[in-house]
Amino acid sequence: MQRLFTFWFRRLAVKKTTADHQLYLLSEEEQKSLRKLELITLWISALIGAVMVLVLYIPQYAWPDLFAESTYTLPFTDISFPMSILSLVYGIVLVYIEILMLTALHLYCAHEIAVRTGLFSDDKSKQGESVNELVRIGMEKKDKSLSLYGLDPFQGLSRWAVFLRNVVFTLKATLSNLLIKLLVRRLFGRYVMRAVLDLLGIPIFAFWNAWASRRVLREARVVIMGEHLLQALARQLKGQIEPAHHSLVYDALQFVAVSKRDYHSNHSRLAALVLNRYGIERRSKHTLDKEYVERFKQAPAKVQELCLLVIVLGMIIDGHLSVREKLRLDKLEQKGFICFSSDEVQQWCSDFVKGKGLNDLLGRFPLIIS
């Protein structure tokens, strides 16, 4: 399926735009164009969710005998339950169709973002990893290349915790729909018609579809801008650091991974940039040292600046700063580990997503940035 989507993606037309070649900076016209694209995409995505709920239930109410339930018993048990095989198969087919529609929408929008930001200026520019990366984003697949550098976002979490987290994230729309139905039944009891309960799924699935589309659009934008921001940063980094402090830099990368609790391709690029630029040997596994703060305070000023730059860039380069991450930054500020507040980091994150650049941030690190 990925090959088919990649084939289709490569054949999408590249329209002429006024985009410049500063891919991590967005002009006012580029920002306006992207906002319009996002608004249209969210409405289409929500509409798909609403329509698919109607397509699921209307035939079942129009032809109830066709979708009649039968009683089934689990093998080797006395447990019986009613189920309509046709309803189940019909629902699975509709889910598959909806996923295909949303994926096609997301791929088209990822392509449009690449065009409107200047990444794709003509058909010849649609080559290499950029296409594969955008197809991956459109298909909502995780880039787990961060593990190639021995960095684990889920350090300290049990396998069950990670598994449950992924299940809840994957089934968020279905679970929220069930929860709403239970609440309505609890409030209104038997007076609620089944049709009303079923149609409650319209706003729920419309919302989650729009949320997923917004997430895809945001990731496509920050991946394009993040890659070229890091390329520009690589040309500005200066000096070297002693091998004795390599582990400290690795701790900074692992701190970012643990803080985010997720994989992101920009974090992989950041790790590759830092390790290659300073000749730090790649490790198969790296665990965050509990004495990191104390070792950091004893390190030379240049090493401290590099670690701080890694941390703050890692926090913002995925385009999102959660409440939990802000609390971690506040704790680091209270310990005297960092010299900027979570509000400042949030502002830098906002500037990065809006394509305003990070000159204010980079100006804080004169020892390692020329």
C-alpha positions in Angstrom: 0.0 0.0 0.0 2.9 2.4 0.8 4.3 1.9 -2.7 0.9 2.7 -4.3 0.6 5.9 -2.2 4.2 6.8 -3.0 3.5 6.3 -6.8 0.4 8.5 -6.5 2.3 11.1 -4.4 5.0 11.5 -7.0 2.5 12.2 -9.7 0.7 15.0 -8.0 1.1 18.3 -9.9 3.5 20.9 -8.6 1.7 24.3 -8.9 3.6 27.5 -9.3 3.9 29.6 -6.1 5.8 32.6 -4.8 7.6 30.5 -2.1 11.2 31.3 -1.4 14.0 28.8 -0.7 14.3 29.6 3.0 12.4 26.6 4.0 12.5 27.1 7.8 11.2 30.7 7.3 7.7 31.5 6.2 6.6 34.8 4.7 3.2 36.3 5.5 1.9 35.1 2.2 3.1 31.6 2.8 1.6 31.6 6.3 -1.7 32.7 5.0 -1.7 30.1 2.3 -0.9 27.3 4.9 -3.7 28.5 7.2 -6.2 28.4 4.4 -5.1 24.9 3.4 -5.4 23.7 7.1 -8.9 25.1 7.5 -10.2 23.5 4.3 -8.5 20.2 5.2 -10.0 20.1 8.7 -13.6 20.7 7.4 -13.2 18.0 4.7 -11.8 15.5 7.3 -14.6 16.3 9.8 -17.1 15.9 7.0 -15.7 12.4 6.1 -16.1 11.3 9.7 -19.7 12.6 9.9 -20.7 11.1 6.6 -19.2 7.7 7.4 -21.2 7.5 10.6 -24.4 8.1 8.6 -23.4 5.5 5.9 -22.8 3.0 8.7 -26.2 3.4 10.5 -28.7 4.4 7.8 -28.7 1.0 6.0 -29.1 -0.8 9.3 -32.2 1.2 10.1 -33.5 1.0 6.5 -33.1 -2.8 6.2 -33.2 -4.1 9.8 -33.9 -7.7 8.8 -30.8 -7.8 6.6 -28.6 -6.7 9.6 -30.5 -8.8 12.2 -28.5 -10.1 15.1 -28.0 -13.8 15.9 -26.9 -15.4 19.2 -23.4 -16.9 19.3 -21.7 -18.9 22.1 -18.0 -18.9 22.7 -16.4 -22.4 22.2 -15.9 -24.4 25.4 -17.9 -21.9 27.5 -21.5 -21.0 28.3 -21.0 -17.3 27.3 -23.5 -16.2 24.7 -23.8 -12.8 23.0 -25.9 -11.2 20.2 -24.0 -10.1 17.1 -24.7 -9.4 13.4 -21.9 -10.8 11.2 -23.0 -8.6 8.3 -22.9 -5.4 10.5 -19.4 -6.3 11.7 -18.1 -7.0 8.1 -19.9 -3.8 6.8 -18.3 -1.7 9.6 -14.8 -3.1 8.9 -15.1 -2.3 5.2 -16.3 1.3 6.0 -13.4 1.8 8.4 -11.0 0.6 5.7 -12.5 3.0 3.1 -12.4 5.9 5.6 -8.7 5.3 6.3 -8.0 5.3 2.6 -9.9 8.5 2.1 -8.2 10.2 5.0 -4.7 9.0 3.9 -5.3 10.3 0.4 -6.4 13.7 1.9 -3.3 13.8 4.2 -0.9 12.9 1.4 -2.3 15.6 -0.9 -2.1 18.2 1.9 1.5 17.1 2.8 2.4 17.6 -0.9 0.7 21.0 -0.9 2.7 22.1 2.2 5.9 21.0 0.5 4.9 23.1 -2.6 3.8 26.1 -0.7 6.9 26.2 1.6 9.2 25.9 -1.5 10.5 22.3 -0.9 9.0 21.2 -4.2 9.5 23.8 -6.9 9.1 21.4 -9.8 8.7 17.7 -10.6 12.5 17.3 -10.6 12.7 18.4 -7.0 10.4 15.6 -5.8 13.3 13.1 -5.2 15.0 11.3 -2.4 14.0 11.0 1.2 11.7 14.1 1.2 9.1 12.1 -0.7 9.4 9.0 1.6 9.2 11.2 4.6 6.1 13.0 3.6 4.4 9.8 2.5 5.2 8.3 5.9 3.7 11.4 7.6 0.6 11.2 5.4 0.1 7.5 6.3 0.6 8.5 10.0 3.5 6.1 10.5 6.1 6.7 13.2 9.7 7.3 12.4 11.6 5.2 14.9 15.1 5.9 13.6 15.9 7.6 16.9 16.5 4.1 18.3 19.4 3.7 15.9 21.3 6.2 18.2 20.5 4.2 21.3 17.9 6.7 22.5 14.7 5.4 24.1 11.7 7.7 24.6 10.1 5.1 26.9 13.0 4.7 29.3 11.6 4.0 32.8 8.2 2.9 31.5 7.0 -0.7 31.7 6.0 -2.5 28.5 2.4 -2.7 29.7 2.3 1.1 30.2 3.6 1.6 26.6 1.2 -1.0 25.2 -1.9 0.6 27.0 -0.8 4.0 25.9 -0.7 3.0 22.3 -4.0 1.2 22.5 -5.8 4.2 24.0 -4.2 6.5 21.4 -5.2 4.2 18.5 -8.8 3.7 19.7 -9.4 7.2 21.1 -12.3 7.9 18.8 -14.1 4.6 19.5 -13.4 4.8 23.3 -14.7 8.3 23.5 -17.8 7.4 21.5 -18.5 4.5 24.0 -17.9 6.8 26.9 -20.4 9.5 25.6 -23.0 6.8 25.0 -22.6 5.4 28.6 -22.9 8.9 30.0 -26.1 9.7 28.0 -27.6 6.4 29.0 -26.8 7.1 32.6 -28.4 10.5 32.4 -31.5 9.7 30.4 -31.9 5.9 30.8 -34.4 4.0 28.6 -35.9 7.2 27.3 -33.0 7.6 24.9 -33.7 6.1 21.5 -31.0 3.8 20.0 -30.9 6.0 16.9 -30.0 9.0 19.1 -27.1 7.1 20.7 -25.8 5.9 17.3 -25.9 9.4 15.8 -24.0 10.8 18.8 -21.0 9.4 16.9 -21.2 12.1 14.2 -19.6 15.0 16.2 -17.2 12.6 18.0 -15.7 11.0 14.9 -15.8 14.4 13.0 -13.8 15.9 15.8 -11.2 13.1 16.0 -10.8 13.1 12.2 -10.2 16.9 12.2 -7.7 16.5 15.1 -5.8 13.8 13.3 -5.6 15.9 10.1 -4.4 18.9 12.1 -1.7 16.7 13.6 -0.6 15.5 10.2 -0.5 19.0 8.7 1.5 20.2 11.7 4.0 17.4 11.5 4.5 17.9 7.7 5.2 21.5 8.3 7.6 21.1 11.2 9.5 18.2 9.5 10.1 20.3 6.4 11.2 23.4 8.4 13.0 21.4 11.1 15.2 19.6 8.6 16.4 22.8 6.9 16.7 24.6 10.2 19.1 21.9 11.4 21.0 22.1 8.1 21.5 25.9 8.6 22.5 25.3 12.2 25.2 22.8 11.2 26.9 25.5 9.2 26.9 27.8 12.3 28.2 25.4 15.0 31.8 26.0 15.9 34.6 24.4 18.0 35.0 20.9 19.4 34.4 19.3 22.8 36.6 16.8 24.7 35.7 13.1 24.5 35.3 13.2 28.3 32.2 15.2 27.9 30.6 13.2 25.1 28.5 11.2 27.6 27.1 14.5 28.9 25.9 15.5 25.4 24.3 12.0 25.0 22.5 12.6 28.3 21.0 15.8 26.8 19.7 13.9 23.8 18.2 11.2 26.0 16.7 13.8 28.3 14.8 15.2 25.3 13.7 11.7 24.2 12.4 10.9 27.7 10.7 14.3 28.0 8.8 13.8 24.8 7.8 10.1 25.4 7.5 9.7 21.6 9.5 9.3 18.4 9.9 12.1 15.9 12.1 12.4 12.8 13.3 15.8 13.8 14.8 14.4 17.0 16.6 11.8 14.9 18.0 14.5 12.7 19.1 16.5 15.8 20.9 13.5 17.2 22.6 12.8 13.9 23.7 16.4 13.6 25.2 16.6 17.1 26.9 13.2 17.1 28.4 13.7 13.6 29.4 17.3 14.1 31.3 16.7 17.4 32.6 13.2 16.5 30.6 11.5 19.3 30.6 7.7 18.8 27.1 6.3 18.3 25.9 4.0 21.1 23.5 1.0 20.9 21.8 2.1 24.2 22.2 5.1 26.4 20.5 5.5 29.8 20.0 9.0 31.3 22.4 9.4 34.2 20.7 10.4 37.5 23.7 12.6 38.3 23.3 14.5 35.1 22.6 17.9 36.7 25.7 17.8 39.0 28.0 16.7 36.1 26.6 19.4 33.9 27.4 22.1 36.5 31.1 21.0 36.6 31.4 20.9 32.8 33.1 23.8 30.8 30.9 26.6 29.7 31.1 25.6 26.0 29.8 22.1 26.8 27.0 23.5 29.0 25.9 25.7 26.1 25.9 22.7 23.7 23.8 20.6 26.1 21.3 23.5 26.7 21.0 24.0 23.0 20.3 20.3 22.4 17.6 20.4 25.1 15.8 23.5 24.0 15.9 22.6 20.3 14.7 19.1 21.1 11.8 20.5 23.1 10.6 22.7 20.3 11.6 21.1 17.1 8.6 18.7 17.0 6.3 21.8 17.1 4.7 21.0 20.4 5.4 21.7 24.1 3.1 19.8 26.5 2.2 20.8 30.1 4.3 18.0 31.4 7.3 19.2 29.4 6.8 22.8 30.7 6.8 21.5 34.3 10.1 19.6 33.6 11.6 22.8 32.3 10.4 24.8 35.3 12.1 22.3 37.6 15.3 22.6 35.7 15.1 26.4 36.0 14.6 26.2 39.7 17.7 24.0 40.1 19.7 26.5 38.1 20.2 24.1 35.3 18.8 26.3 32.6 18.7 30.1 32.2 15.4 30.4 30.4 11.7 29.8 31.4 9.1 27.5 30.0 7.2 30.5 28.7 10.3 31.6 26.7 10.6 28.0 25.3 6.9 28.1 24.4 7.4 31.4 22.5 10.4 29.9 20.6 8.3 26.9 19.8 5.5 29.1 18.4 8.0 31.1 16.4 9.4 28.0 14.9 6.0 26.6 13.9 5.0 29.9 12.4 8.2 30.1 10.4 9.6 33.2 12.1 13.0 31.7 12.7 15.0 31.2 15.9 17.5 34.0 15.9 16.5 35.1 19.4 17.1 31.5 20.7 20.4 31.0 18.8 21.7 34.3 20.0 21.8 32.9 23.6 24.6 30.5 22.7 27.6 32.6 21.5 30.3 30.1 22.5 29.1 27.4 20.1 27.2 29.4 17.4 29.0 31.8 15.1 
